[in-house]
Amino acid sequence: MSYQPDHNERIKVALYIKQIVGGRQTVILANLPTVMSLWKKVRIRHGGDSIRTNSATRISAKQRNASYIRVNRVNGTLQVIQLVQYGRLEKILVCPLSNNTQWLGLAGKTLLLALIKPCQTGGRDATKEETHYSRNLASIITDLRNVKGVVGRVESRGEWTIIDCRNSFAKPAFDGAGYITDESEAA
């Protein structure tokens, strides 16, 4: 689907590209394509999650909201710091760049960009500790490859808890009490 990003979205794309190639934001903005493709869903390779953008998600009894995601980003140039964020995937933009030399190593390439509305979690990792949020931050653009998968959420008393099952921290455990199992039937 062809899509014309609004001015704020184009500025966010320009800021993201500026972090990669440097240069002046106004020059980058002037050379960005005015029309980009818009994807509404994507599947992570090798058996990964199917993720839908917020606009593609219909709330129904048969479909879960698959627009809340885990994002791993690298921050810093001298000291690399891995940041874990959670947020709602708003849009996936397909941004083809021209062969213009200003794009340096990105010249002639197509960027797959995720527009995300991050949850304010204080940088907590839900695979290691309970992670709650009650509000979202301003939207950001990042490379779609930074999206690592779908996460779940549970609301209680105006606060959301993130369920990220990438690790053993949030795995359910059942002791079988009150349930009939094959072993107990055989006894």
C-alpha positions as CSV (number, residue, x, y, z in Angstrom):
1,M,0.0,0.0,0.0
2,S,1.4,3.4,-0.9
3,Y,1.6,5.8,2.0
4,Q,2.6,9.5,2.4
5,P,4.1,9.9,5.8
6,D,3.1,13.1,7.6
7,H,5.6,15.8,8.5
8,N,6.3,14.4,12.0
9,E,6.9,10.9,10.7
10,R,9.3,12.2,8.0
11,I,11.2,14.1,10.7
12,K,11.5,10.9,12.8
13,V,12.8,9.0,9.8
14,A,15.3,11.8,9.1
15,L,16.5,11.7,12.7
16,Y,17.0,8.0,12.6
17,I,19.0,8.1,9.3
18,K,21.1,11.0,10.7
19,Q,22.1,8.7,13.6
20,I,23.5,6.3,11.0
21,V,25.1,8.4,8.3
22,G,25.4,11.8,10.0
23,G,24.9,15.0,8.0
24,R,22.3,17.7,8.4
25,Q,18.7,16.7,9.2
26,T,17.3,19.3,6.8
27,V,19.3,17.9,3.9
28,I,18.2,14.3,4.8
29,L,14.6,15.4,5.1
30,A,14.7,17.1,1.7
31,N,16.0,14.0,0.0
32,L,13.7,11.4,1.6
33,P,11.0,9.9,-0.6
34,T,7.6,11.5,-0.1
35,V,5.7,8.3,-0.7
36,M,6.7,5.0,0.9
37,S,5.1,1.6,1.1
38,L,3.2,0.8,4.3
39,W,3.1,-2.7,5.7
40,K,0.5,-3.8,8.2
41,K,2.0,-7.1,9.3
42,V,5.3,-9.0,9.2
43,R,6.6,-12.4,10.4
44,I,10.0,-12.8,12.0
45,R,12.1,-15.3,10.0
46,H,12.8,-18.9,11.1
47,G,9.5,-19.6,12.9
48,G,9.3,-16.2,14.7
49,D,6.3,-14.3,15.8
50,S,3.6,-12.8,13.4
51,I,3.4,-9.1,14.3
52,R,0.6,-6.8,13.3
53,T,0.7,-3.0,13.4
54,N,-1.8,-1.3,15.6
55,S,-3.9,-0.2,12.6
56,A,-4.1,-3.8,11.4
57,T,-5.2,-5.2,14.8
58,R,-8.9,-5.9,15.2
59,I,-10.0,-6.5,18.8
60,S,-12.2,-9.6,18.7
61,A,-12.6,-12.8,20.7
62,K,-10.7,-14.8,18.1
63,Q,-7.7,-12.5,17.6
64,R,-5.1,-11.4,20.2
65,N,-3.5,-8.0,20.0
66,A,-0.2,-8.7,18.3
67,S,1.0,-5.1,18.1
68,Y,2.9,-4.9,21.4
69,I,6.5,-5.8,20.8
70,R,10.0,-6.2,22.3
71,V,12.6,-4.0,20.8
72,N,16.4,-4.4,21.3
73,R,18.3,-1.3,20.3
74,V,22.0,-0.4,20.6
75,N,22.9,3.0,22.0
76,G,26.2,4.8,22.1
77,T,29.2,5.0,20.0
78,L,32.1,4.6,22.4
79,Q,30.4,2.3,24.8
80,V,27.8,0.1,23.3
81,I,24.7,-0.3,25.5
82,Q,21.9,-2.7,24.6
83,L,18.5,-1.1,25.4
84,V,15.4,-3.2,25.9
85,Q,12.1,-1.4,25.1
86,Y,8.5,-2.5,24.8
87,G,5.9,-0.6,22.8
88,R,3.1,-0.7,20.3
89,L,4.0,-1.1,16.7
90,E,2.2,1.7,14.9
91,K,3.5,1.4,11.3
92,I,6.1,-0.4,9.2
93,L,7.5,2.0,6.5
94,V,9.4,0.8,3.5
95,C,11.9,3.6,2.7
96,P,13.8,3.3,-0.6
97,L,16.9,5.5,-0.7
98,S,18.3,6.9,-3.9
99,N,21.9,6.3,-5.1
100,N,22.8,9.8,-3.8
101,T,26.2,9.8,-2.2
102,Q,24.8,11.6,0.9
103,W,23.4,8.2,2.1
104,L,27.0,6.7,2.3
105,G,26.6,3.0,2.8
106,L,22.9,3.2,2.6
107,A,22.9,4.5,-1.0
108,G,20.5,2.5,-3.2
109,K,19.2,0.5,-0.3
110,T,15.7,0.0,1.1
111,L,15.2,0.6,4.8
112,L,12.4,-1.3,6.7
113,L,11.5,1.0,9.5
114,A,9.2,0.5,12.5
115,L,7.3,3.4,14.0
116,I,6.9,2.5,17.6
117,K,5.1,4.1,20.5
118,P,7.3,2.9,23.5
119,C,5.8,2.0,26.9
120,Q,7.4,3.8,29.8
121,T,9.0,0.9,31.6
122,G,12.2,2.6,33.0
123,G,14.4,0.3,30.8
124,R,13.3,-2.9,32.7
125,D,13.5,-6.2,31.0
126,A,10.4,-8.3,31.5
127,T,12.4,-11.5,31.0
128,K,14.3,-10.7,34.2
129,E,11.9,-8.8,36.4
130,E,8.3,-7.7,36.7
131,T,7.8,-4.8,34.3
132,H,4.8,-2.5,34.5
133,Y,3.8,0.7,32.7
134,S,0.8,3.1,32.8
135,R,1.7,5.4,30.0
136,N,3.4,5.6,26.6
137,L,6.2,7.8,25.4
138,A,6.5,9.8,22.2
139,S,6.8,7.6,19.1
140,I,10.2,6.7,17.6
141,I,11.6,5.2,14.4
142,T,14.0,2.2,14.4
143,D,15.1,-0.5,12.1
144,L,12.5,-3.3,11.8
145,R,15.3,-5.8,12.6
146,N,15.4,-4.4,16.1
147,V,11.9,-5.8,16.7
148,K,12.4,-9.2,18.4
149,G,8.9,-10.4,18.9
150,V,5.3,-10.0,20.3
151,V,4.8,-9.6,24.0
152,G,1.6,-10.0,26.1
153,R,0.1,-7.5,28.5
154,V,-2.2,-7.8,31.4
155,E,-4.1,-4.8,32.9
156,S,-4.8,-4.4,36.6
157,R,-5.8,-1.2,38.4
158,G,-4.9,1.1,35.6
159,E,-1.4,-0.4,35.1
160,W,-0.2,-2.8,32.5
161,T,2.2,-5.7,33.2
162,I,4.3,-6.9,30.3
163,I,4.6,-10.7,29.7
164,D,7.7,-11.5,27.7
165,C,8.2,-15.2,27.3
166,R,11.7,-15.2,25.8
167,N,13.2,-16.5,29.0
168,S,12.2,-18.6,32.0
169,F,11.2,-15.6,34.2
170,A,7.6,-15.5,33.0
171,K,6.9,-19.1,32.2
172,P,3.8,-20.6,33.8
173,A,4.2,-23.6,36.1
174,F,1.4,-26.0,37.1
175,D,1.6,-28.5,40.0
176,G,-1.4,-30.5,38.8
177,A,-3.4,-29.9,42.0
178,G,-7.1,-30.2,41.2
179,Y,-6.5,-31.5,37.6
180,I,-6.9,-35.1,36.4
181,T,-3.8,-36.2,34.5
182,D,-3.0,-39.4,32.6
183,E,-0.8,-40.5,35.5
184,S,-3.4,-40.0,38.2
185,E,-6.1,-41.9,36.1
186,A,-3.8,-44.9,35.9
187,A,-3.4,-45.2,39.7
